[in-house]
Amino acid sequence: MSAIHTSQLSFFATHAPFNRMDQPHLLWMLERMQLGYYAKGEVIITPEQGTVQRFLVIKQGMVQGEQNVADASDADSWLELSTGECFPLGALLAHRPVASIYRAVMDTFCYELPLAAFHELLGLSAPFRDFCTRRIANLLEHSKQIIQAQYTQSASEQQSLNSPLSSIIRRTPVTCSPQTTVRQVLERMHELRVGSMVAIDEDGRPLGILTLPDVLERIALPQIDLDQPVIGIMTAQPTSLPPQALAYEAALSMAKQGFRHILVVENEKLVGLVSEKDLFSLQRVGLGQIGQAIRYAINTEELQQAAADIRHMAHNMMAQGIAPEQLTQFISTFNDLLTVRVVELEYAASEINASPLANRLCWMALGSEGRLEQTLSTDQDNALIFTVPEGMTADGVRELLLPVARRINETLALCGFPLCKGEIMASNPKWCLSLEEWRSLFLNWITNGTPVALLHASIFFDFRSLHGALNLGEELRDWLSRAACDYPRFLHQMAENAMFNRPPLGMMRDFVLGKEHKLNLKVNGITPFVDAARIFSLAAGVNHTGTTGRLRQSATHLNVPVTEVDGWINAFLFIQMLRLRHHYEASANQAEVDTEMLDNLIDPDLLNELDRRILKEAFRQARKVQAKLAQIYQI
């Protein structure tokens, strides 16, 4: 091997995807590469040159991509590439000219591979092909592997929640006919030492399930006739999922419904059964235990312990390398359960359940909880919606509800969810409104709202029904979906507001940093995606409240290719992952996590080279989302 190849190999070994390529393929590429030099300010590739003819990797220097984007300034360039980064992949793969002018920001050297050799290399090297066709997704997978390797010791004995249920099934489920007697079922369960029995019909379709906890509640305590058919005391229509469903979906179902078993059904036939124990074993406390503890909590102390267990569970899942979209869903789902229990207890203590309001009010989650995107650091954002009973007024209902809402907010604060500094809580009379008042408020925002008012109101468009008359929230959402898309001025103002939080990419360095030399991952990273997804969903009439769901469901309406939306989603999830990891590391050595002390500020100099690179790409994707907003609403 020549000296120059040794030097080049050393360079490529530190940059993705080349560090994952087989050495023969890497050498093949190097033999066909030439080194190009570009002086400061020199154009490297321009759209006027026609179909791109070479693949470039920056050896030294910096390249800027210039494009006519929504009043982009010199300090806010569209694209910035530095050492180890390659371009222009999209144009090469599509056999088209570039969309940007690529210019050397300083004296720059690039390794260059001819077009024909580039396409031949795609066929030779799977890692190279995967990177080029799924750039940000590939980088994310690489980063995730590194994170999982860091947490291997703590996660080595835990079952992956990304596994399909078909891979978790341990044995054929024990079944019986619906007419089998209770006595025979108990004897069979004891003989086989199993904790459940499923009744199936002649075609193998599940009809009911009996578990060990049911034995005490439904058989022993009532002292029922043991010779009656077991189907009469079973849980009918038990929850089921298909074999290809992932373990985390089963875990979420167990958490929401309080079950410890999920049936695996294919083509209506029972093919397996998965228990909580089959899924994974968390340190100190399991999913079912947390859910049960919340459901049966009777005082604040028990709720506080459950909240601590939720955070502990989140730590363990982070150590497992659970994907950010799944992890935030778990955190939000358990926080939902906790909030619902707090509401139930306060309603019971205040006799709301015995009043005319019993079936007329709904507790709503807003903000990150409304989007099912909570992390370990989250304050309260909630509201109440109600209908007015006959003989009462909205003000009269508010007078009854506000003291109860205040106690709920205070209890949640004791459980680790700080009171909202902006007072966006149900205990604020502004956000404890009748259905008609909510409609009137939203309609005023939509038709007459100022940019400043809409900036503060945006969080309310992420509402989600949590407890009580859930239909009220759903009715309001359906009405809002129809109303919002009829007012283009409103959407234009929302889009203008969404452009305020620009991704912190600079012209001469990777990032534009604040006074503390840190990046705010929430304000400048997450928020551009959240804001854009909210506007897209309102314009498209999409009822989903989650950012990724909104982006996916709005894609067709926006005429945006799925691959482009996938890039936005992957970028959003990577920034979420950095936030979760930052919170994890900040609280890893704390016996009790003080959520108010967790922030979203990171020093990019402390990131490894791969994560810095992906974060730059993620911020570029945020700019692309904003550019799409600018294009649609001509900002």
QUIBELKA-V56717 format. One record per residue. RES is the residue in one small letter. PHI is phi in degrees with one decimal (* if undefined). NEAR is the number of other C-alpha atoms within 12 Angstrom. Layout:
# QUIBELKA-V56717
RES,PHI,NEAR / RES,PHI,NEAR
This chain:
# QUIBELKA-V56717
m,*,13 / s,-72.1,11 / a,-62.0,9 / i,-66.0,16 / h,-67.7,22 / t,-62.2,16 / s,-64.7,16 / q,-66.6,30 / l,-61.1,29 / s,-61.3,20 / f,-66.0,24 / f,-69.0,30 / a,-66.9,21 / t,-102.4,22 / h,-133.4,32 / a,-79.3,34 / p,-92.8,37 / f,-64.0,36 / n,-71.7,25 / r,-112.5,25 / m,-83.1,28 / d,-65.1,21 / q,-59.0,23 / p,-58.8,18 / h,-71.0,28 / l,-66.5,32 / l,-63.9,27 / w,-57.3,21 / m,-66.5,36 / l,-63.5,32 / e,-64.5,22 / r,-107.0,23 / m,-93.3,27 / q,-123.9,23 / l,-100.6,24 / g,-108.7,23 / y,-119.2,27 / y,-133.5,26 / a,-72.0,20 / k,-53.9,19 / g,88.1,21 / e,-75.5,21 / v,-78.0,25 / i,-95.6,39 / i,-139.7,30 / t,-138.5,25 / p,-56.8,22 / e,-68.3,16 / q,-77.2,18 / g,83.5,18 / t,-54.2,22 / v,-62.0,33 / q,-116.6,30 / r,-152.5,36 / f,-102.2,39 / l,-120.8,37 / v,-125.7,40 / i,-76.2,36 / k,-85.1,32 / q,-158.5,27 / g,109.6,30 / m,-152.4,38 / v,-123.1,46 / q,-116.1,40 / g,-100.4,34 / e,-106.4,33 / q,-146.1,26 / n,-77.6,19 / v,-120.5,26 / a,22.9,26 / d,57.9,19 / a,-63.4,24 / s,-101.7,17 / d,-61.4,20 / a,-83.5,22 / d,-134.5,30 / s,-65.5,38 / w,-71.5,40 / l,-147.8,46 / e,-140.3,41 / l,-121.7,42 / s,-130.4,38 / t,-49.0,31 / g,90.6,33 / e,-88.4,41 / c,-121.6,36 / f,-164.0,40 / p,-102.1,41 / l,-61.5,33 / g,-58.5,24 / a,-67.5,25 / l,-64.3,30 / l,-69.7,27 / a,-94.7,18 / h,54.0,20 / r,-138.2,22 / p,-70.0,24 / v,-71.8,30 / a,-94.3,28 / s,-116.6,31 / i,-92.4,30 / y,-93.6,36 / r,-129.4,34 / a,-72.8,33 / v,-77.7,32 / m,-143.6,27 / d,-55.7,23 / t,-134.0,32 / f,-114.8,30 / c,-130.6,33 / y,-77.5,32 / e,-127.7,30 / l,-117.3,31 / p,-59.4,24 / l,-53.7,27 / a,-62.6,21 / a,-66.9,25 / f,-58.5,35 / h,-69.3,25 / e,-67.9,19 / l,-65.8,32 / l,-57.6,26 / g,-79.3,16 / l,-81.5,22 / s,-114.0,28 / a,-63.9,22 / p,-61.0,28 / f,-66.9,32 / r,-63.4,26 / d,-62.7,26 / f,-64.3,31 / c,-67.8,33 / t,-89.2,27 / r,-134.0,24 / r,-51.0,36 / i,-71.9,39 / a,-63.3,30 / n,-64.6,30 / l,-61.9,39 / l,-62.6,37 / e,-63.1,29 / h,-62.3,29 / s,-62.7,31 / k,-62.1,30 / q,-62.3,20 / i,-65.3,19 / i,-62.1,28 / q,-63.9,24 / a,-65.3,17 / q,-65.7,19 / y,-104.0,25 / t,-56.4,20 / q,-62.7,15 / s,-78.2,22 / a,-108.5,26 / s,-62.3,19 / e,-103.9,17 / q,-105.3,27 / q,-71.1,30 / s,-70.5,31 / l,-79.4,34 / n,-90.9,29 / s,-75.7,24 / p,-69.1,24 / l,-60.7,36 / s,-60.3,28 / s,-87.4,24 / i,-101.0,32 / i,-57.1,30 / r,-90.4,18 / r,-161.6,16 / t,-65.5,18 / p,-65.1,31 / v,-82.9,33 / t,-128.2,36 / c,-150.6,33 / s,-84.9,28 / p,-63.9,31 / q,-91.2,25 / t,-60.1,27 / t,-74.0,24 / v,-59.4,33 / r,-59.0,21 / q,-63.8,22 / v,-64.8,39 / l,-63.0,31 / e,-63.1,18 / r,-67.8,21 / m,-63.2,24 / h,-66.3,18 / e,-63.0,12 / l,-90.6,15 / r,54.5,15 / v,-115.4,23 / g,-101.5,30 / s,-156.8,36 / m,-139.8,44 / v,-112.3,46 / a,-89.5,39 / i,-126.5,33 / d,-88.5,20 / e,-63.9,15 / d,-94.2,14 / g,84.1,24 / r,-84.2,28 / p,-70.8,39 / l,-112.8,34 / g,-170.0,34 / i,-139.4,41 / l,-121.9,40 / t,-120.1,33 / l,-58.3,24 / p,-58.9,21 / d,-67.9,24 / v,-60.6,29 / l,-68.6,16 / e,-74.2,16 / r,-106.8,23 / i,-119.5,26 / a,-67.7,18 / l,-65.6,12 / p,-74.5,13 / q,52.3,13 / i,-78.4,20 / d,-70.1,17 / l,-76.0,23 / d,-96.4,19 / q,-84.0,19 / p,-61.8,23 / v,-67.1,37 / i,-59.8,31 / g,-68.5,25 / i,-113.6,34 / m,-78.8,36 / t,-76.5,26 / a,-79.2,19 / q,47.4,20 / p,-62.9,30 / t,-62.5,32 / s,-138.9,38 / l,-140.7,33 / p,-76.8,28 / p,-59.5,29 / q,-81.5,22 / a,-63.7,27 / l,-87.6,28 / a,-58.3,36 / y,-65.2,37 / e,-67.0,33 / a,-65.5,44 / a,-62.8,46 / l,-63.1,36 / s,-62.3,32 / m,-61.0,35 / a,-64.8,36 / k,-67.2,31 / q,-102.6,23 / g,77.8,28 / f,-89.9,35 / r,-117.2,38 / h,-137.2,41 / i,-128.2,46 / l,-80.2,45 / v,-105.0,39 / v,-124.4,30 / e,-130.5,21 / n,53.3,15 / e,72.5,21 / k,-102.4,25 / l,-71.4,36 / v,-118.8,32 / g,-178.2,35 / l,-144.0,42 / v,-120.0,44 / s,-102.0,35 / e,-58.6,36 / k,-63.9,28 / d,-67.7,31 / l,-66.9,37 / f,-174.4,31 / s,-115.2,27 / l,-82.4,33 / q,-65.8,22 / r,75.0,15 / v,-154.4,25 / g,-105.5,32 / l,-58.5,46 / g,-62.2,34 / q,-64.5,29 / i,-63.3,41 / g,-59.3,39 / q,-65.7,28 / a,-60.7,30 / i,-68.2,41 / r,-62.2,30 / y,-104.3,22 / a,-63.7,27 / i,-123.7,23 / n,-149.7,24 / t,-64.8,28 / e,-61.2,18 / e,-67.3,24 / l,-67.8,37 / q,-63.2,31 / q,-65.4,27 / a,-63.4,39 / a,-62.6,41 / a,-63.6,34 / d,-66.3,37 / i,-61.0,45 / r,-65.5,43 / h,-64.5,32 / m,-59.5,35 / a,-62.4,44 / h,-60.8,40 / n,-64.4,39 / m,-67.6,40 / m,-62.5,45 / a,-64.7,36 / q,-71.3,36 / g,84.7,38 / i,-61.2,36 / a,-60.0,34 / p,-59.8,38 / e,-62.6,35 / q,-70.4,34 / l,-64.0,40 / t,-66.7,42 / q,-66.2,35 / f,-62.8,42 / i,-58.9,43 / s,-65.3,40 / t,-62.9,38 / f,-71.1,48 / n,-64.6,46 / d,-58.6,42 / l,-59.6,37 / l,-64.5,45 / t,-61.8,43 / v,-58.9,35 / r,-67.0,37 / v,-61.2,42 / v,-61.4,44 / e,-58.0,32 / l,-64.9,28 / e,-71.0,29 / y,-62.7,32 / a,-64.3,18 / a,-67.0,18 / s,-97.1,23 / e,64.8,18 / i,-59.6,26 / n,-64.0,21 / a,-98.1,13 / s,-97.4,17 / p,-62.7,19 / l,-85.9,31 / a,-48.6,24 / n,-111.6,23 / r,-124.1,31 / l,-136.5,40 / c,-136.9,39 / w,-84.2,45 / m,-116.2,44 / a,-93.0,42 / l,-121.8,38 / g,61.6,37 / s,-64.2,40 / e,-69.9,41 / g,-63.0,37 / r,-90.9,39 / l,57.0,35 / e,-130.8,42 / q,-74.4,42 / t,-111.1,44 / l,-70.5,49 / s,-105.5,34 / t,-155.4,39 / d,-100.3,36 / q,-88.3,40 / d,-141.5,39 / n,-150.3,48 / a,-157.3,47 / l,-123.2,48 / i,-130.1,48 / f,-148.8,43 / t,-109.9,35 / v,-88.3,26 / p,-65.3,19 / e,-60.8,12 / g,90.3,11 / m,-119.4,16 / t,-118.8,19 / a,-60.9,28 / d,-65.3,20 / g,-65.2,21 / v,-63.5,31 / r,-59.9,32 / e,-59.2,19 / l,-77.6,27 / l,-84.4,41 / l,-60.2,31 / p,-62.4,23 / v,-67.7,32 / a,-60.7,38 / r,-63.2,32 / r,-65.9,27 / i,-63.6,38 / n,-60.7,36 / e,-67.2,27 / t,-67.0,31 / l,-61.3,38 / a,-62.9,30 / l,-65.0,29 / c,-87.8,38 / g,104.8,36 / f,-112.1,38 / p,-56.1,27 / l,-61.8,29 / c,-66.1,25 / k,-65.5,15 / g,-87.3,17 / e,57.9,22 / i,-87.0,32 / m,-142.9,39 / a,-64.2,38 / s,-78.3,32 / n,-87.4,28 / p,-56.5,28 / k,-64.8,24 / w,-119.1,34 / c,-122.0,39 / l,-131.8,41 / s,-74.7,35 / l,-57.2,31 / e,-64.8,22 / e,-68.0,25 / w,-63.7,31 / r,-60.2,30 / s,-63.2,19 / l,-65.5,26 / f,-62.0,31 / l,-63.9,27 / n,-66.1,21 / w,-60.2,31 / i,-67.9,33 / t,-94.2,25 / n,-128.3,19 / g,-66.4,24 / t,-81.7,21 / p,-54.5,25 / v,-66.1,17 / a,-62.6,22 / l,-68.2,32 / l,-61.3,25 / h,-79.3,20 / a,-88.0,30 / s,-57.1,35 / i,-61.6,33 / f,-73.2,38 / f,-78.4,47 / d,-103.5,40 / f,-67.3,42 / r,-145.9,41 / s,-65.6,34 / l,-121.1,39 / h,-151.1,33 / g,99.5,29 / a,-78.3,25 / l,-58.7,24 / n,-62.8,24 / l,-66.5,32 / g,-65.1,40 / e,-66.3,25 / e,-64.9,25 / l,-65.6,38 / r,-64.4,32 / d,-61.1,23 / w,-63.7,25 / l,-64.2,35 / s,-61.3,31 / r,-76.5,22 / a,-74.5,26 / a,-62.4,35 / c,-72.2,25 / d,-88.0,20 / y,-126.5,23 / p,-59.9,22 / r,-61.7,24 / f,-61.0,32 / l,-64.8,41 / h,-63.3,33 / q,-65.2,33 / m,-61.9,43 / a,-66.1,39 / e,-59.4,32 / n,-62.9,32 / a,-66.1,41 / m,-84.2,38 / f,-67.1,24 / n,-87.8,28 / r,-83.7,40 / p,-58.2,44 / p,-81.8,39 / l,-105.0,39 / g,-107.9,28 / m,-89.0,28 / m,-103.8,22 / r,-132.8,27 / d,-60.9,33 / f,-132.4,37 / v,-94.8,26 / l,-107.2,22 / g,-79.4,16 / k,-61.0,10 / e,-86.7,12 / h,59.5,16 / k,-136.1,21 / l,-105.0,37 / n,-95.5,32 / l,-65.8,40 / k,-79.2,36 / v,-68.2,27 / n,-97.5,38 / g,-108.8,42 / i,-76.6,44 / t,-57.4,35 / p,-57.2,43 / f,-71.7,50 / v,-61.4,46 / d,-63.2,48 / a,-64.3,48 / a,-61.6,47 / r,-62.8,45 / i,-67.2,48 / f,-58.5,46 / s,-68.6,37 / l,-64.5,41 / a,-67.9,37 / a,-92.5,30 / g,71.0,29 / v,-88.2,34 / n,-89.5,35 / h,-62.6,31 / t,-104.7,40 / g,-78.1,38 / t,-62.1,44 / t,-66.2,38 / g,-65.2,27 / r,-62.7,34 / l,-64.6,42 / r,-64.3,32 / q,-76.5,30 / s,-90.8,31 / a,-56.2,30 / t,-63.2,21 / h,-61.6,20 / l,-87.4,30 / n,57.6,18 / v,-102.9,23 / p,-58.0,17 / v,-58.5,18 / t,-62.1,21 / e,-69.5,28 / v,-63.5,35 / d,-59.1,28 / g,-62.6,36 / w,-61.7,43 / i,-65.7,39 / n,-61.4,39 / a,-64.9,46 / f,-57.9,47 / l,-69.3,41 / f,-66.1,41 / i,-64.7,46 / q,-59.6,42 / m,-62.2,41 / l,-62.4,42 / r,-61.6,37 / l,-62.1,45 / r,-66.1,42 / h,-61.5,31 / h,-65.0,34 / y,-60.9,33 / e,-67.6,22 / a,-71.0,26 / s,-116.9,26 / a,-60.8,23 / n,-102.3,13 / q,-97.6,18 / a,-66.8,13 / e,-124.8,22 / v,-84.5,30 / d,-91.5,28 / t,-63.4,29 / e,-70.5,25 / m,-88.5,20 / l,-83.7,27 / d,-127.8,29 / n,-118.1,32 / l,-98.3,29 / i,-127.3,32 / d,-93.2,23 / p,-62.5,31 / d,-68.2,19 / l,-89.9,15 / l,-79.1,20 / n,-73.9,18 / e,-58.9,24 / l,-66.9,32 / d,-66.7,33 / r,-61.3,34 / r,-65.9,37 / i,-67.3,39 / l,-63.6,42 / k,-59.6,38 / e,-64.8,40 / a,-64.0,43 / f,-65.3,49 / r,-63.7,38 / q,-63.9,38 / a,-61.8,46 / r,-66.4,42 / k,-65.6,33 / v,-61.5,46 / q,-67.0,43 / a,-63.8,31 / k,-65.6,32 / l,-60.2,35 / a,-61.7,29 / q,-68.1,20 / i,-67.0,24 / y,-104.7,27 / q,50.3,20 / i,-91.3,24
